[in-house]
């Protein structure tokens, strides 16, 4: 028990240290403060206690990567996931950017005018042509049925459209191949 408390204090102290706050501040965009970033990181530790077992190096790398992207470890846009490294006998923090984080990064690029993601269900009206979703409607007064596909569609500033449409089976194959197949992001 003493080891866990010491490690907890060490990781929290490291995140809140002047040196790390300065590093975060250097990497964060102007609209995000290092104090807020550190508070959200500490909250992530509380929500996922296994993160306290992660190596400080892996935790700080994930947090510095996040700060350089301008994302927070809020469990909405980005996730800190503890994974056991059985070869090294350690637990390592791994950064996973969620789809909302990816949307934020895409919007920050300045190249995108519009982005939309959605799930397609059995009772929806759905059509696509040449890699572009042309129709997706559903009646909110009726049950939509089971999901069978998902898509993301982007309209770039130049007016061109790009879309990715995947069946439920395609998404499931990716999930099963993922290191975090049973973790929060899924």
C-alpha beads as a LAMMPS data file, in Angstrom:
LAMMPS data file: protein, C-alpha beads

186 atoms
185 bonds

1 atom types
1 bond types

-500.0 500.0 xlo xhi
-500.0 500.0 ylo yhi
-500.0 500.0 zlo zhi

Masses

1 110.0

Atoms # bond

1 1 1 0.000 0.000 0.000
2 1 1 2.837 2.387 0.821
3 1 1 4.350 1.857 -2.657
4 1 1 1.081 2.815 -4.371
5 1 1 0.778 5.961 -2.259
6 1 1 4.377 6.915 -2.981
7 1 1 3.963 6.254 -6.703
8 1 1 0.680 8.188 -6.726
9 1 1 2.325 11.115 -5.023
10 1 1 5.322 10.865 -7.363
11 1 1 3.244 10.928 -10.571
12 1 1 0.943 13.675 -9.309
13 1 1 3.908 15.683 -8.032
14 1 1 5.690 15.245 -11.340
15 1 1 2.644 16.444 -13.309
16 1 1 2.270 19.458 -10.995
17 1 1 5.989 20.266 -10.835
18 1 1 7.150 23.656 -12.104
19 1 1 9.407 21.919 -14.635
20 1 1 6.567 19.901 -16.206
21 1 1 4.134 22.823 -16.104
22 1 1 6.719 24.858 -17.994
23 1 1 7.124 22.058 -20.570
24 1 1 3.352 21.791 -21.018
25 1 1 3.038 25.586 -21.313
26 1 1 5.670 25.655 -24.061
27 1 1 3.829 23.028 -26.070
28 1 1 0.209 24.046 -25.444
29 1 1 -1.565 26.459 -27.779
30 1 1 -2.174 29.917 -26.304
31 1 1 -5.844 29.218 -25.459
32 1 1 -4.969 26.339 -23.083
33 1 1 -3.280 26.944 -19.743
34 1 1 -0.813 24.507 -18.233
35 1 1 -2.682 24.719 -14.911
36 1 1 -5.922 23.534 -16.508
37 1 1 -4.077 20.852 -18.470
38 1 1 -2.505 19.523 -15.248
39 1 1 -5.851 19.533 -13.401
40 1 1 -7.413 17.481 -16.198
41 1 1 -4.439 15.075 -16.148
42 1 1 -4.828 14.597 -12.381
43 1 1 -8.558 13.966 -12.883
44 1 1 -7.691 11.298 -15.474
45 1 1 -5.552 9.582 -12.821
46 1 1 -8.516 9.579 -10.449
47 1 1 -10.871 8.159 -13.091
48 1 1 -8.454 5.404 -14.131
49 1 1 -6.458 4.392 -11.034
50 1 1 -4.352 1.887 -13.013
51 1 1 -2.659 4.917 -14.633
52 1 1 -0.922 5.428 -11.287
53 1 1 0.973 2.188 -11.951
54 1 1 2.343 3.483 -15.271
55 1 1 5.976 4.410 -15.649
56 1 1 6.436 8.155 -15.155
57 1 1 8.306 8.296 -18.487
58 1 1 5.394 6.850 -20.449
59 1 1 2.904 9.103 -18.644
60 1 1 4.922 12.272 -19.300
61 1 1 5.475 11.328 -22.961
62 1 1 1.712 10.944 -23.473
63 1 1 0.989 14.234 -21.717
64 1 1 3.658 16.103 -23.686
65 1 1 2.349 14.604 -26.943
66 1 1 -1.167 15.721 -26.015
67 1 1 -0.041 19.218 -25.104
68 1 1 1.773 19.572 -28.433
69 1 1 -1.468 18.598 -30.227
70 1 1 -3.495 21.049 -28.158
71 1 1 -5.672 18.277 -26.712
72 1 1 -6.470 17.493 -23.089
73 1 1 -6.594 14.001 -21.518
74 1 1 -10.305 14.450 -20.878
75 1 1 -11.570 10.971 -21.773
76 1 1 -13.625 12.544 -24.564
77 1 1 -11.115 13.739 -27.145
78 1 1 -8.124 11.810 -25.864
79 1 1 -7.617 8.824 -23.592
80 1 1 -4.702 7.759 -21.426
81 1 1 -4.767 3.964 -21.431
82 1 1 -2.596 1.816 -19.136
83 1 1 -1.166 -1.270 -20.864
84 1 1 0.898 -3.991 -19.268
85 1 1 4.297 -4.501 -20.866
86 1 1 4.848 -8.102 -19.806
87 1 1 8.354 -8.248 -21.298
88 1 1 9.523 -5.295 -19.213
89 1 1 7.276 -6.113 -16.247
90 1 1 5.846 -2.583 -16.246
91 1 1 2.623 -0.766 -16.952
92 1 1 2.939 1.872 -19.647
93 1 1 0.656 4.740 -20.505
94 1 1 -0.499 4.836 -24.122
95 1 1 -2.183 7.798 -25.744
96 1 1 -5.293 7.188 -27.822
97 1 1 -6.871 10.109 -29.605
98 1 1 -10.621 9.566 -29.896
99 1 1 -12.726 10.516 -32.875
100 1 1 -13.723 13.830 -31.252
101 1 1 -10.038 14.627 -30.784
102 1 1 -9.365 13.765 -34.419
103 1 1 -12.225 16.058 -35.451
104 1 1 -10.723 18.851 -33.348
105 1 1 -7.297 18.334 -34.944
106 1 1 -8.820 18.328 -38.425
107 1 1 -10.699 21.559 -37.697
108 1 1 -7.537 23.160 -36.304
109 1 1 -5.777 22.416 -39.601
110 1 1 -7.825 25.076 -41.385
111 1 1 -8.305 22.797 -44.408
112 1 1 -11.798 21.586 -43.560
113 1 1 -15.063 23.441 -44.022
114 1 1 -17.381 20.737 -42.669
115 1 1 -17.013 17.322 -41.053
116 1 1 -19.714 14.828 -40.152
117 1 1 -19.610 11.338 -38.665
118 1 1 -22.554 9.046 -38.098
119 1 1 -23.779 5.524 -37.586
120 1 1 -26.121 3.945 -40.147
121 1 1 -28.937 1.733 -38.825
122 1 1 -31.271 -0.784 -40.466
123 1 1 -34.264 1.563 -40.694
124 1 1 -32.319 4.590 -41.951
125 1 1 -32.422 5.742 -45.568
126 1 1 -28.798 5.644 -46.668
127 1 1 -27.172 6.046 -50.083
128 1 1 -23.628 6.641 -51.164
129 1 1 -21.941 7.028 -54.515
130 1 1 -18.295 7.214 -55.521
131 1 1 -17.088 7.560 -51.929
132 1 1 -19.570 10.283 -50.979
133 1 1 -22.630 9.957 -48.751
134 1 1 -25.502 11.362 -50.816
135 1 1 -28.457 10.595 -48.507
136 1 1 -28.695 9.717 -44.829
137 1 1 -32.017 10.331 -43.127
138 1 1 -34.067 8.720 -40.381
139 1 1 -37.326 9.335 -38.592
140 1 1 -36.770 10.325 -34.960
141 1 1 -40.251 9.067 -34.098
142 1 1 -39.348 5.471 -34.998
143 1 1 -36.754 2.974 -33.827
144 1 1 -33.705 3.090 -36.064
145 1 1 -32.852 -0.597 -35.694
146 1 1 -29.452 -2.202 -35.316
147 1 1 -26.371 -0.352 -36.590
148 1 1 -24.731 -1.843 -39.684
149 1 1 -22.257 0.827 -40.858
150 1 1 -20.460 4.015 -39.859
151 1 1 -19.009 6.849 -41.874
152 1 1 -17.084 10.082 -41.772
153 1 1 -17.469 12.713 -44.464
154 1 1 -15.403 15.855 -44.864
155 1 1 -15.985 18.849 -47.097
156 1 1 -12.688 20.613 -47.676
157 1 1 -12.336 24.389 -48.029
158 1 1 -11.968 23.951 -51.814
159 1 1 -15.399 22.262 -51.927
160 1 1 -14.178 18.724 -52.579
161 1 1 -15.691 15.924 -50.497
162 1 1 -13.976 12.914 -48.988
163 1 1 -15.747 10.106 -47.154
164 1 1 -14.907 6.811 -45.508
165 1 1 -17.725 4.305 -45.115
166 1 1 -17.218 1.114 -43.119
167 1 1 -19.455 -1.845 -42.378
168 1 1 -19.996 -2.932 -38.788
169 1 1 -17.805 -5.960 -39.590
170 1 1 -14.964 -3.722 -40.818
171 1 1 -15.123 -1.658 -37.612
172 1 1 -15.182 -4.832 -35.504
173 1 1 -12.073 -6.208 -37.286
174 1 1 -10.199 -3.009 -36.454
175 1 1 -11.398 -3.120 -32.834
176 1 1 -10.295 -6.742 -32.423
177 1 1 -6.843 -5.943 -33.852
178 1 1 -6.471 -2.960 -31.523
179 1 1 -4.265 -3.214 -28.457
180 1 1 -7.046 -1.493 -26.515
181 1 1 -9.899 -3.592 -27.893
182 1 1 -11.649 -3.778 -24.515
183 1 1 -10.844 -0.280 -23.255
184 1 1 -12.915 2.902 -22.937
185 1 1 -12.379 4.349 -26.424
186 1 1 -14.229 1.384 -27.953

Bonds

1 1 1 2
2 1 2 3
3 1 3 4
4 1 4 5
5 1 5 6
6 1 6 7
7 1 7 8
8 1 8 9
9 1 9 10
10 1 10 11
11 1 11 12
12 1 12 13
13 1 13 14
14 1 14 15
15 1 15 16
16 1 16 17
17 1 17 18
18 1 18 19
19 1 19 20
20 1 20 21
21 1 21 22
22 1 22 23
23 1 23 24
24 1 24 25
25 1 25 26
26 1 26 27
27 1 27 28
28 1 28 29
29 1 29 30
30 1 30 31
31 1 31 32
32 1 32 33
33 1 33 34
34 1 34 35
35 1 35 36
36 1 36 37
37 1 37 38
38 1 38 39
39 1 39 40
40 1 40 41
41 1 41 42
42 1 42 43
43 1 43 44
44 1 44 45
45 1 45 46
46 1 46 47
47 1 47 48
48 1 48 49
49 1 49 50
50 1 50 51
51 1 51 52
52 1 52 53
53 1 53 54
54 1 54 55
55 1 55 56
56 1 56 57
57 1 57 58
58 1 58 59
59 1 59 60
60 1 60 61
61 1 61 62
62 1 62 63
63 1 63 64
64 1 64 65
65 1 65 66
66 1 66 67
67 1 67 68
68 1 68 69
69 1 69 70
70 1 70 71
71 1 71 72
72 1 72 73
73 1 73 74
74 1 74 75
75 1 75 76
76 1 76 77
77 1 77 78
78 1 78 79
79 1 79 80
80 1 80 81
81 1 81 82
82 1 82 83
83 1 83 84
84 1 84 85
85 1 85 86
86 1 86 87
87 1 87 88
88 1 88 89
89 1 89 90
90 1 90 91
91 1 91 92
92 1 92 93
93 1 93 94
94 1 94 95
95 1 95 96
96 1 96 97
97 1 97 98
98 1 98 99
99 1 99 100
100 1 100 101
101 1 101 102
102 1 102 103
103 1 103 104
104 1 104 105
105 1 105 106
106 1 106 107
107 1 107 108
108 1 108 109
109 1 109 110
110 1 110 111
111 1 111 112
112 1 112 113
113 1 113 114
114 1 114 115
115 1 115 116
116 1 116 117
117 1 117 118
118 1 118 119
119 1 119 120
120 1 120 121
121 1 121 122
122 1 122 123
123 1 123 124
124 1 124 125
125 1 125 126
126 1 126 127
127 1 127 128
128 1 128 129
129 1 129 130
130 1 130 131
131 1 131 132
132 1 132 133
133 1 133 134
134 1 134 135
135 1 135 136
136 1 136 137
137 1 137 138
138 1 138 139
139 1 139 140
140 1 140 141
141 1 141 142
142 1 142 143
143 1 143 144
144 1 144 145
145 1 145 146
146 1 146 147
147 1 147 148
148 1 148 149
149 1 149 150
150 1 150 151
151 1 151 152
152 1 152 153
153 1 153 154
154 1 154 155
155 1 155 156
156 1 156 157
157 1 157 158
158 1 158 159
159 1 159 160
160 1 160 161
161 1 161 162
162 1 162 163
163 1 163 164
164 1 164 165
165 1 165 166
166 1 166 167
167 1 167 168
168 1 168 169
169 1 169 170
170 1 170 171
171 1 171 172
172 1 172 173
173 1 173 174
174 1 174 175
175 1 175 176
176 1 176 177
177 1 177 178
178 1 178 179
179 1 179 180
180 1 180 181
181 1 181 182
182 1 182 183
183 1 183 184
184 1 184 185
185 1 185 186
